[in-house]
Structure formats: structure tokens, C-alpha cells
Amino acid sequence: LRWRVARECAMSESEAKGGEASSEAPAGADIEVTGGAGGGADEAGADGGEEGARSVDAPLDVGTKKLVQRIPLLSTRAGPRDGAEWGKRLKEELQALIAYIKINKENDNDWFTIKPANKQGTRWTGQCWYFYKQLKYTFDLEFDMPVTYPAANPELCIPELEGKTAKMYRGGKICLSIHFMPLWSRNVPRFGIAHLLALGLGPWLAAEVPHLVDSGLITKTD
């Protein structure tokens, strides 16, 4: 498999149109939960104080439901050890990411870049950012695809924030919403990396970055 992703998935809209993915997802995603992750990584509610900011386990809002329903669902149940089927899965992942990035650009809410770091597509790297009090905070992002993927979701890692928040495991792996795992499990193999970012990383940044800034644990350096 020659996994050709020379440019980051955060391509221009004209490049995104070159893919075959539709921005509308087929019906079938099970995103009805009694509680869940919030919306994307924007500054909405940023001045709500610690109680408002640290709401990673808040109910899944209508806007996030509509957003996730627009991200294409995946169909190939394959992991890194599944040969040609894994190649099919990677193509679906890229198409879903392109569609998600296009949606974000349309909503003026670009907040991450991501690309495979090896030709096998088993390691991914990029950046994510969050605006708080009119300042942009940018972080390096990385993760490996589990051997049991898509049954198990990748563990998103932001190394530079390790040890700065309780909502993180050793090695800088973020602690997702208590509702995320059952949500992911109910949508295997339909959910992929794009859904993980939308339902996992985005809400985590919205909950943690304001708290870290207000606590003086991270500062604007660029």
C-alpha cells in the first residue's frame, strides 16, 4: 500500500472537492446518549468560569449531533493487520476527514490538522488549537492506531500537557468523556478518526484549555 498523503488533511476547499466523499453522512449513526461530549473547539462559553469550562461530560448538544451526522460513516471493519482491507479503511478515514474539515471551514471553525506519519497509516500526527479570550493556543497532537481498531478507539495524545490536568493519563493521553466509550462501541465500524476528533478532542479542548489558562498552567508563547 502506498499511502500518499503528502499534504495535511487540512487542505483548501478546492482540494477537498477533489475527494469522492460526500459531506452528508448516510443515516445510521447512533449518537443518542443521556450525556456526552460537547461541541467543537471554539470559544463559546469561554467566560463561563471553571464550572462551565470543565463540562467535558455535559449532554451532547443539538449542534454537535447535527455536525456528527454530516461526517461520512465508514463501512470497512479492518485494523492495521488486515492487509488490503486496512487500505480500504484508510481511504474511508481520509475521505471522512476531508469532509469534516470542509464542514469546519464552511463554519469558520478550522481547529486541527492531521496526517499519517508513516506509509502504513498506523501513526498519525498533527496539531490542534483552541481560541480563548481572543488568544490562540496550539498543541501538537499524535496517536497510534490500535491493533484492535476500529473496535478500540485511538488514544489521543497531547504530550506537552502531560501532568498539567487530571483529565489526562500518563504520556499525555487525554481522558475522554465517560460517555464516549459506549458511544464509540455502538458505532463500530461506522465511526472513525473524524468522529473521534469531533466527539472526543474538541470537547476536551473546550473543557480543559480555559481551566489551564486561568490556572496559569499554560501561557501564550507565540
Disulfide bonds with the S-S distance in Angstrom:
none
